[in-house]
């Protein structure tokens, strides 16, 4: 018998990661503590009630048909207090298991990273089973995928490495990827993730802090139990102590209100978003750069790593004014000050830590003259600091230097706080170095690099200092770049009023043809004559539009171009939409017609399917305009002599870069999931080709939501599924509120998410699949997408009863009452139609009622129609697509995941209980149509991926979905009961007859709690 020695880490990986024993153990512990808290707080009857509610669920997590009616009647008879307690208990349960799963996802990432071997790193090869599956079945298919060495299936990462840098670079070496090509890409690497303030962050800030504390306790409990095991013990005081602390935290959480006590302001939303920077990202992001450097140099030691800021963050919070009247110029200014204040506070903490580390004495360490000279300069400028600390630090020059740095940071922070106050702002001038503060982050960086140089020249290194330098290079004094966004109609309406006031046109601007608008805008953009009078004599809306550009200019002057240099135009339809923004920018001094340069990038957002189809022609017409091309290039090649520029800010770099945003949410709402994804895929291809023809680099901004119905899903697979040659190292992606907690609450999870995104961008840029360019495949996808769009629109827009159905059988009206966002749920007040409804509450509502309709409807019909033409051959073809074509596999996988969350039994309960009696007959017909499409879509997906059940290929996700589905069922029953009572109350109130035991506020509170709970259970909202 032969024994193989196994390392402790390998044993840990096998036991705790693969078998999920520890995860199951922790889930059981949490459930026991949860039940104990409920028993102590509410009595055994609540635990018994919850067990009875769970009996309405099948083992697969779906609603059981047999007990549905009896459970429904029984819930109807519950006292409101008991119903609310049950709702709160189930919502708490979901939050707790989410924490446990996230914690152990993070733990597994640490274990996998620490146990990665050469075999794991180099063990990613195409599984020969794939070729066996399709062998002999594809004679009619001719595949020309370009360079054979760089095929897509050679990119598939080993599951243990998960697409990490340590997998990627050895893999590129195996494929004989030219180092020069890798270097060119790394030099261009530009990944930006943008936090948004959409109304999906349904969990209170207070609750987020409790979640983090519980995760920290779990980590300590892990350590205590591992120590027990190492000593051969079954328990210890430490382990019991941490279990007791878990119990205390859960009990304190139970007595905390889950609902927001007030409708959050925009600045509250700023605080929510920046919470993740403060707690996790500020300290974690530099490690991403270090990981890339280490992995790159271990395989390609001669290659230069990208800048530390190859992956960075942006934010719409405080800058996105599209449909949100509360995002004013003053709020945007306050947001920028808020961000600078936070980042300076972080730097002050780091400098204080450095003071403990850099205790070097002149007795034992040399110092360069440059440092001594800077100390003398600081002594003259800040004698108070010198007099206070000279005796203490007379032999410790680094500490003395850090004291001067700390004083400058405090002065910078004080000035920033004064700038945030409208009363004191007017008297503050632009900062200079003579003010004993830092006018910019670069000045702060110079002082830090001086210390680093002195250390290096004397044979020393300080990792804490290196880490701080990384942070300053990434975050500067702005933390995250603010994007401005506004609807295109606001700009045209403003110019319409301005032109009418000045009598510049024969007819109103908005009545001009597109050709007439473009011609007038080009003429105005070439003149230096001001267009906007001073003072501004216009309406409040037009004045605010003008003031928005002025505040953008003021922000750049105070904070530098890095604070905000992107202006996004929602609902871009034509060239004039872009030129209108450029003209308003000219009026604010952001564009100079003399040199042809601008300090902002204008980003058209193509949202609907029609806009996506029109994107090529719009951009081509823009690129054909000399003034616009000059703007992209940083100005005209030849500038007239003796001409003076008004643009005192530095030019925006890099040159010849056009950012274009593609909207997933509205295109999905407009056209359905399959059609939306295909139109976005096609648009990227033609835009990339257009940019190449004009010598313009195209950077696609993906407006992805958190849910699949709004473009969400695993980012790694989604990036790899983008068309070949459309990324080229550059990508920008929205990170919606609902996914922030799951991605960025814990440091290791945040790093893993950022690393997989970065790896995918490099992979997709270097290793194109070639399948996107096979024309017969594109023709087939076009046919399927058209059929899917037709089926979707036939239901959503053509069925006359559909809007009534939607308003009745989903909690859309109650969702609009949730205090989760500063932005209204609808674009236009009073209108109750699909077009005016924002995509987020649209998806949110269908998720609550377990339909999840926007993410799959129409897919089944489209696929079946294609198969019906040649059943056997076309099925083989679709299976081949699934195996070989990243785009097609991504779409089918997302539909599969969504279908696994659908519960038609529960959805039918919403229809049966919430529809009025006179509506039931027509609503039943619609439900039957939806159910038929669901079963068809499920059948088609399982035929293509050749599985018996949904998610059979991903048992971890399957387990996670089933675990949640089982407990969401009783919440659904409770939600329906409370919505029913609430609506009955509203109807009686209208009739002047109120005979209810409970107030409207009590009923609304209960209903809103169920919305919170189901959102937590589904792990996504909108």
N, C-alpha and C positions, 0 to 999 in steps of 0.2 A: 504493500500500500504506500502511495506517495502523498506526502503532505505538502501543501503550498502555504508559505508564510503570507498572512494577510495583515496589512497595516491597520492600525486602529482607525485611521480616517476612512479607509476603504470599507471597513466593517460598519462604521457609522453611516456611510453613504448608503450601503446596502440595506441596513436595518431601517433607518429612519426616513430615507428619501424614497426608495423604491417601494417598500412595503406599506408606507404611510401609517405604520403602527403608532408612531408618536403623535401624528396629526389626529388619528382616531382617538387616542388616549386623551389628548387635550380637549377635543370636541366633547368627549364624554364628561370630563372634569367640569368644563364650562356649563354644560347642560345641567349637571348635578347642582352646581353652585347657583345657577339661575333658578332652578326649582326650589332650592332652599331659601333663597331670598324671597321668592314669591310666597312661599309658605309662611315665612316670618312676617312679611309685610301685609299679606292679604288673607292668609289662611289656606288650609288644604283644599277648600272648595274651588279656588281659582285654578290650582294645578289640575284638579279633576275635570274642571270645565275645559281646560285646554286639551286634555287627553280626549275628551268627547269630541271636541272640534276636529282633532286630527283624524278621527275615525272616518271622516268624509273624504279621505284621500287614499288613492291606490298606492301600491308599493313603488310604482314608477313616478309618483309625485303628481298625478293628475286627479281631477275631481272624479269620485266614484258616482256612477249613475244611480245606484240603488238607494243610498241614504240621503241623496241630495235634498229631496223634498222634506223629509222629516227633520233634517238638520236645519233647513231654512226656516221652517215653522218654529222650531225650538229657539233659534236665534232671535226671531221676531219678538219672542216673549221675554227676552232678557231685559233686566233693568239696565238703563243707560249706563249707570256707574259700573256694573259688571262688564258690560260690553266694552267700555273704554279701558278698563283694566286689562281685559283680554287682548285688546288691540295693542296697548302699550307693552304688554308682556311679550307678544309675538314680535313686535318691532325691535324690542331690546334683544331678543334671541337672535334675530338676523344680524344686528350690529355686532354682537359678540362673536358669532361664527365667522363673520367677515374679518374681524380682527385676528382670530386664530388662523384662518387661512392665509391672510397676508403675512402674518408673523412667520409662519412656517414656509411660505414661499421664499421669504427673505433668508431664512435659516438654510434652506436647501441651496440657495444661490451661493451662500458662503461655503457650504460643504463642497459643492460641485467645483467652485473656483479653487479651493484648496486641494482637491484630489485630482485635478486635471493632469493626465499623464501624456507622454508623447503619443501613445497609441490613440488617446481620446482626441488629441489635437489634430492628428493626421489621419484619423480613421473615417473621414467623411467621403464615401464614394457612392456612386449611383448603385442602387440596389438592383441586381440583375433580375430579380423577380418581376420588375416593371416590364422589362423587355419580353420576358416569358409570357406575361399576361397579354401582351398585344401582338406577340409573334404570330404571323400568319393571318392577322386580322386587318392589316392596313395596306394591302397591296395597292389600293387605289389612291393612297395618300402619298403625296410627294412632299417631303419636308426639306427645305433648304434653310438651315438655321445659322448660316454664317460660319465663323471659325469654330471648328469642332471642339477645339481645346476649351472653349469658353461657354459650353452649353449650360443651360439653367440647372439641370439636375445634378451637375457636378457642384452646384452651389449649396446643396442641402446640408445644413450643419448637423453635426452629431447631436442627439438630444441632450447629452450631458453638458455640452459646451454652449448650447443655446444661441449660436450665432455671435459668439464673443470675439474680441480682437485676437485672443490666443488661438482661436480656431481659424480666423480669417487669413492672417498673413502667411502661416505655413501652407494653407490651402492655395493661396495665390502663387506661392513658390512652386508647389507641386504642378500647377497648371502652366508653369513657365511664363507667367505674366511678366513682361519687361519691367524692370525696376523704374525705368524712366517714366513709363506710363503711370505707375503707382504714384511716383513723386509729383507728376503733373496734376493728378487728381487731388492729392493731399494739399497741394498749394492752393487749390480752388475750393476746398471743403468748407461748406457754409450751411450749417443746419440750424434753423431757428424754430423754436417751439413757442407758440403764442397762447398765453392764458386768456380765456374769455370770461365775460361776466354774464353769460346766458343763464336764465333762471332754472338751473339744474342742480345747484349746490344746495340740496334740501336739508342737509345736516347742519345744525348750529355749530358755531365756533366753539362754544362751551363743550359740546359733545365731542368734537374732534380732539380736544385736549384730554378728555377722559379716555378716549380710544388710545391715544398715544401712551398714556400712563399704564393702561392695561397691557399694552404690547411690551413696555419696559419691564413690567412685573413678570410677564411670561418668559422673557429672556433670562431674568434672574432665577426663575424657577427651573428653567432648563439647566443652568449651571449648578444649582443646588442638587438636582436629581442626578446629574452626571457625576458629581462628587460622591454622592451616596453609592452609586453603582461602582465607582472606582474602588471604594473602600469595602465593598461587599455588603453594604447596608441596604435595607429596604425603605428607610425613611430617616429624616433628620429634623432637628429644630428649624434649620434654615428653610427646608422645603415646606414645612408646615407653616412657617411664618409667611412665606410668599403666597401660599394658598389662602391663608387668612386675609392677606392684603387684597387678593383678588375678590374675595367675598365682600370686603368692605367697599371696594370700588364699585362693584355691581350694585350694592345696596344704595350707595350715594347716587349712582346714576339713576336708579329707579325713582328716587325722590326729586330728580331734576326734570324740568319741563323740556320736552323735545322740540316744541314749536317755537319759532321766533316770536318774541313778544311785541315786535313792531315791524313794519315794512322797512327793510333795509334801505339805506341811502346808497348812493353810488360810492361814497367814501367808505361805508361799511363793507361794500363788495371789494373795494381795494384792499381793505384790511384782511378779508377772507383769503383773497388770492395771495397776498404777500406773506401770509402765515406760513405757506410752504417754503418760501425763501428763508424766512427767519428760522424755522425749525429744522429744515433738512437741506435745501438746495444750496444755500450759501456756502456751507462747509463741504457738501458732497461733490459739487460740480468740478472743482479742481482735480479730484481723484480720477475723473473720466479722462482728462488729458494725460495724467500720469500713467493710467492703464494703457492708453493707446501708445504712448512713448515706449513703455517697457515691452509691449507685445511687438511693436514694429521693429525695435532695435535688436530684439532677440532673433529675428528672422532676417531682417534687412538692415544690418548695422550701419550701412553707409547712407541710408535714406534719412531725410530731415522730416521730423514730425511736424504736423500743421501747427498753426498758432494756437495758443491756449484757448482762444475764443472761436474754435471751429464749431462748437455747439453752444448755443446761448439761448436766452429767453427774451420774448417780447410779451406785451400785454395789451389787451383791448380795454382793460378795466379802467375807466376814467377817460378813455379816448374814443370809444365807440359810441357815437351819438345817433346812429341810425335807429329811428323809432323810439329813442329814449330822450324825452324832453328834459330829463334831470341831469344830463351830461352837458353842463354849460362850460364856457371858457374858464370861469373861475374854478370849477370843479377839476378841470384838467390841470390847471396850474397847481392846485392843491395836491393833486395826485403825484405830480412830478416832485414837489417838495417832500411829500410823504415818503416817496421811494428813496430820495437822497438822504433823508433823515435816518431811515432804517439802515441803509448801507454804511453810513458814517458811524452809527452806533456799533455795528458789527466790527468795523475797523478799530474802533477804540478798544473793544474787548480783546482783539488780536494783539494790539500794541501793548496792552497791559500784560498779556501772557508773554510776549517777547521780552518785556522788561525783566521777568523772572528768569528767562533762559539766557539772555545775553549779558551775563554778569562778569565779562572778561575784564581783567585788571591790567593796567599799564605795566605793572610789575612783571607780568607773565605773558603778555601778548603785545605785539607791535601794532601800530596804527599808521595808516598812510597819511601823508600831508593833506590830501584832499578832505579827509574827514575832519582833521583838526581845523582846516580853513573854514569848513562849513559850520563848525561849532563856534568859531570866533564870530562869524557873520550872525549866527543865531543869538549869540550873547549880546551883540550890539542892538539887535532888533527887539529882543525879548529879555530885557535885563531882570524883570521880575522873576522869571523862571530860573535864570542863572543864579540870582541872589538866594533864592529859596533852596536850590539843590546843589550848588557848587560844592559845599563842604561834604555832603553825602557822596556825590558822584565824582569827586575830583580825580580819582584814579580809575573811574569806570566810564570811559568815553561813550560807549554804545548806549548805556542807560541814560546818559545826559542827552545824547542825540534823540533818543526815543521820547524823552520828556519834552523836548522842543516840538517833535512831531505830534505828540499828544495835544499840546497846547494849540498848535495850528488846526488840528482836527476839531477841537472844541470850538475854536473861533469860527471855523467853517460851518459847524453845526448851528451855532448861535445865529450866524447870518442867514442860514437857510430857514430857521424858525421865524426870523423876522420877515423874510420874503413870503412866507406862507400866510402872514397876516395882512389883509388888505389895507389896514390902517397904517402900518409901518413900511409897507413895500415901496411906496412912492418915493420915500426919501433915501432909498438904498441905491448906490451906484454899482456899476460892474466891478467885480473884485479884481484886485491886482496883488502881486506878490508883496508889495509894500504894506499890505493890510495885515501881515502876519497870519495869513490863512492860505488855504489851497484854492486858487482860482479854478483849477481843474484836477482831475484824477491823475493826469500825467505828472503834475508837480509833486503830488504825493508819491507817485511811483519813482520819481527821480531820487527822492530821499531814501526810499527803501533799497533801490538798486545801488546807491552809494554805500550803504551798510553791507550789502551782499558782496560788492566788489572788494571792500576792505577785508571781509572774512575770507574770501577766496584767495586774495593776494597773500594772506598770512596762513594759508593752508587749512582753513576751516570751512565748514558748511553748517547751515542751520535749516532744517526741514520746516520748522514753523515759519521762518521768514520766507522760504520758497513758496509755501502754501499761501501766505498772505499776498505775495506778488502775483501768484496765479489769480487770486480772487480779484485783485485790483485790475488786472488786465482783462478779466471777464466782465466784471460788474461796474467798473469805473465808479463814478459818483451818481450814476443814474439807475443802477440795479437791473432794470429791464427796459427795452425800447418800447415806447408807447406808439401804437398805431392809431391814427385818426381814421374814422369811417363815417360816411354820411350817404344818404340816399341821393341818387342822381337828380331827382326832381327838386331837391332843395337848392341846388346850384342854378338850375335853369329858371326856377321861380325868382331867385334873387336877381339874376341878370335881366329877367323880364321887367322887374320893378325898376331896376337902375336905368335901363334903356328907356323905359316909358317916362320916368321922371326927367331925364335929360333930353327927351325928344329926339333920340338918335336914329330911330327907325320909322319907316312909313307905317308899319303895323307891329303889333306886339311880338316880342321875341319868340314866345312860345307858339305863335302861329306861323313862324317861318318854316320852310321846308328844311330838311337836313342839309342839303347843299347850300342853302342861303345862310343857315346858322354857321356852318363850317367856314364859309367865305368871310362872314363878318367877324368871327372869332379870330381867324388868322390875321385879318387887318388890325384888329385891336391889340393882338399880341406883338405886333411889330412896332407899335408906337410906344413912346415913353410918356405920353400924356396920361395923367391920372384919370381914372374912370369914376372913382368913388369920391363924392364931395366930403368935406370936413367942416362942420360936424355932420354926422350921418343922419339924413332926414327920412329914413325908411321905416317900414313896419318892424315889429319886434322880431319876427322870424328872419327877415332879410338882414337886419342889423346883427343878429346873433351869428348868422352865416359868415358875415364879413369879419366879425370879432373873432370867430374861430380861427381864421387864417392869421389874424394879428397875434393871437396868443401863441400860435405855432411858431411864428417868427420870434416872438419874445422868448419862448422856451429855448429855441436854438441859440439865441444870443446869450442867454444865461447859463444853460446847461451844456451847450455844444450840440452838434448835429446828431450825436448818438442818442439823445433823449427821444427824438421823434423826427423821422425823415420819410415816413410812409403815409400816404393819404389814399385810402381805399374808397372806391365809388361803388356802392351797392346798386344793383339793377342797372348795370351798364348796358345800354342798347346800341349806342352809336358813337361815332368819332367825336361828335359835339360834346358828349358827356365828359370826355377826357379834357378837351380843350377848354371847357367852361371852368374846370378846376384850375387849369394852368393860368387862365386869365385872372381869376380871383387870387391866385398865388402871386401873380405879378403885382397886383394892387397892394399886397402886404409886404412886398420886398423879398419874396421867396424865389422869384424868377426875374432875371435881368434880360430884357429883349436886346440889349446892345451886344453882350457877349454870348447870349443864347444859353446860359447856364441856369440851373435850378438847384436848390438845396433840399428838394423833396422828390421822392419817387411817386408818381401817380400810378396807382394800381387799379386797373379795371376789374370788377368782380362780375363774372358771367355766371348767373344763378339758374335761370330756367333753362329748359332744354332748347328753346328757340334761341336764347342768348348764347348758349354753348355752340350751337350750329353757326351762329353769326360771328363768333369770336375771331375767326381767321380773317374775314373780310374787314372787320373793324381794325384789327391790328395792322393789316397790310396797308390800309389807307393811312393810318397814323405814321407808319414807317416811311411812307412815300412823301410825307410832309417834311421839307428841309428843316423847319424850325424845331419840329419834334425830334428828328434824328440828331440835331445839334444839341438839344437838351439832354438826350441820352448820352451823347459823347462828351459831355462836360463843357459844351460851348462850341462856337464856330471856329473852324480852323484859322480863318483870317478875320481879324477884328479891325474895323476902320481906325485909322490913326487919329490921335487926339480925342478918342472917345473915352469917356469916364464911366466906369461901372458902378452901379448902385449896390452891387452884391458884395458886402464886406465879409460875409461868412466864407469859410473854405468850401471848395467844390465837393460835391458828393462823389465818392468813389465806391466800388469800381465803376469805370465808364462802360458804356454800351451794355448795360444790364437792364432788362425789362422784367419786372415782376408782374405776374398775372394770377389772379385768384379765381379758382373754380369752386362753385358752391355745390355741396352735396345735398344739403338739407332741402332747399327749395326745388332743386331739380328732381329730387326724390318725391316730394309732395306733388310736384307738377306731373311727373311721368312714371313713377314707380321705380322700384329698386333696380331691376335689370336694365331698363332703358337708361336710367340716370347714370349708372356706372359705365355703361358702354359709351354714352355721349361724352362723358368726362375723359374716358380713355382715348377716344378719337380726337377730341379737342387738343389734348396734350401732344399727340403725334403731329398734327398739322401745325400747331404753334411752334413746336421745336424745329420743324422743317423750315417754317417761315423765318424764324430767328436766324437759322444757319444761312439762309439765302441773303439776309441783310447784314450779316456780321454782327448780330445782336444776341447776347446771351440771354436765354429765357430761364427765369426762375419761377417755378410753379408754386403757388400758395394754395395748399389743399385745405378747404374749409370743412374739415371733417367734424362731425358731432361725436358724442360719446356712444350713442346707440347705433346699431347696424342700420336702422332706418334713416339715419342722418350721416352715414359714411363711416361709422365707427367700426371697431373690431381690432384684432391684433395688428399693431403697426408694422411689425417685422414682415409679415406676409403681404401686407398691403403695399409696402414700399417695393418689395421684390416683384409685385404684380404690375408695377407701372411700366408703360411702354419703354422699349429699349431706346437709349440715347435721349431720354427726356429729363433725366435727373442731372447727370454730369457733375455730381458732387454738391449740387445746390438744391435745397428743399426747404419749404416752410410749411408748418402744419399747426392747425389750431388744437389746443388742448382744452376741452370743455370742462365746465365745473364739476360734472358728475364723475369724471374719471380722475380728477386731481387726487382725491383721497386714495384711490386704489393704486395709483402710480407713484405718488410722491410723499406719502405719509411716513415711510420708513426709508432710511438711508440706502440700504443695500438694494431694496426694490427700485428706488429712484435711479440708482446707478445702473442696475441691470436694464431698466427700461431705456435709459439714455444710450447705453452701450449697444443694445440690439438695434435701436434706430440708426445709430452711427454706422454700425456694421452693415446694416441693410443698405444704407445710402452708398457706401463704398462698393459693396457687392453689385448692386443694381447698376452702378455707373461703369464698373469694369467688366462685368460678366453678363452681357446682354443675352437673352435667350434666342432672339431672332424669330420667335413664333408670332410676334405681333405683326410682322411684315408679310405673313403668308396671306395673299389676297383672297384665296378661296375660303380660308377660315374667317376672315373679316366679313366676307359676304354672308356667311352662315350666321355669324353673330349679329349682323345688321338685321337679318330676317327675324331672328329670335327676339331681338330688342324691340323691333316694331310691333311684333305680335304681343309682346308683354305690355308695352305702352298702351296698346289698344284695349287689352283686357282690363288694365288698371283704370284707365280713364272712363271706360264704359260703366264701371261701378261708381267711381268717385265723383265724376263730373256729369255723367249722362243720366244716371238714375235719379229721377225727381224726388224720391223719398230719402235719398242718402243723407242729406244734411240734417234732417229731422232725426234719422236713425242715430247718427253720430252724436248729436246733442243729447239724446235721450239715454243711450246705452253706455256712455262713457262719462267719467266725472269731469268733463272739460270745464263746466261752469264753476265747479267747486275748486278746481286747480287754480283758476284765475284769482281765487280768494286767498291762496297760500301766500304767506309773507316771506317769499323766498327771493324776490327780485325787485330791483328798482324799475324795471322795464315793463310796460303793459304787455298783456298776452296777445293783443291784436295790433296791427299796424294802423288801423283806422277805427275810431270809436264808433260804436253803435252797429257796425256791420257784423252780421253773424253768418259769414260765408267762408268757404274753405280758402279762397284766395287771400282774404285779409288776415287769416289766422297765421300766427308765426309757426314755423316748422317744429319748434321745440314743444310747445303744449300739444300740438297735433300728435306727435309721436308719443309723448308722455301719456296722453289719454288712452291711446290704444294699448299701451303697455300695462297700465293699471287694470284694464278690463280683460287682460290676457288674450286679446286678439293679435297684438303686435303686427297689425295688418300692413303698415307701410313698408315693412322690411321683406315681404315675400309675395304679396298679392300680384298675380299676373304671371309669375314665373312658371307655374305648373302648366297653364294653358299654352304658353309660348313653346315650352319644351315638347309638350304632347303634340302640338301641331307640326313641329319639325319631325318628330319621330313617326308620325302617321304617314308621311310621304314615302319613306322606305324604312320600315320598323327595324329590321335587323341591321342593315348597314349604317343607318344613322345613329343607332344606339352604340355601335362600335366606335363610331366617330366621336360621339360625345364623351365616351369613356376615355378615348385617346386624348381629347382636349383636357379632360380632368387630370390625366396623368402627366401631360406634357406642357400645357399652356398655363403659366402662373395666373394670368388674369382670370381665366375661366374657373380654375380651381378656387381662387379667392372668392369669387362670386357665389359658387355653389356651397362652399364651406360656411360663408356668412349666412346664407339662407338656411342651411342645415341647423346652425346654432340657434337661429331665431325660431325656427319651427319647433325646436325642442322645448322652448319656453312657452309655446302656445298651449292653452288649455281650453278647448272648445266647450267642454262641459261647463266650465266656469263662465265662459263668455256667454253661453246660452242662458245661464242664470241671470246675468245682467240684463239680457233682452227680456226675459220672462217677467222679471220683477220690477224693472224700471220703466218699461214701456207702458203708456196708458192703454186701457182696454181697447179703445177705438183704433189704436195704432198697431196692435199686435199682428193682425193678419198681414199687413204690408211689411212690417218689420221681419216677420218670420220668413217671408220670401227672400228678403235681403240676406238674412242669416244663412239660409239654406244655400244661397249662391256663394257666400263666403266660405262655408264649411266644405262645399264641393271643391272649391279651389284649394283649400288647405290640404285635403286628402290627396288631391291630384299632385300638388307641389311636393308633398312628402314622398309620394310614390315615385315621382320623377327623380328626386334627389337620391333616393335609395337605389334606384336602378343604375344611376350614373356612377355612384361611388361603390356599388356592389356590396352594401352592408344590409344587415337584417333590421337594425334599429338605428335611430338617429344618434350620432356621436359615438358609435361603436369604435371608431378609429381614434377617439380621444377620451379614454376612460376616466381621466382626471376631471376633465370638464363635464363629462356625463355624470359623474358622481356629485360634482358641485351643483349642477343644475337640479338634479333629482333631490338633493338634500334641501335645497331652498323651495323647490316646487311644493314639496310635501307640507311645509308650514305656511306657504302663501295661500293655500286653499282656504283654511279657516278665516284668514284675513279678508279674502275676497267675499265670503259670506257675510262677514261683519260689515264690510264696506257697503255692500248692497243694502243691507238692512238699515244702516245709518243714512245713506243717501235717500232711500225710500222715505224714511221718516222726515228728513230735512225737506224734501220736495213736497211732501204732503203738508207740512207746516207752511211752506211758502204759498201753496195753493189756497189753503184756508185763510192765510193772512190777506191775500188778495180779495178773497170773498168776504172779509170782515168777520170770519168765524174761527176763533182760536180756541180749541179744546184739547190742548196738549199738556202733558205733565212736565215737559221739559221746554226750556227756552230755546230760541233759535241758535243762540251762541253756544249752548251746550251741545246741541246736535251738530253744529258746524265743526266744533272742536273735535268731536268724535270722528267725523268724516275725514277731517284733515289729518288726524293721527293715522288713520288707515292708509292714506296716501303716502305718508312718511314711511310707514311700515312696509308696504308693498314695494316702494322704490328701493328700500334697503335690501329687501329680499331678492328683487330682480337684479340688483347690483347695477342698475342704470335707470335713469329717469327719461329725459328727452334726448 
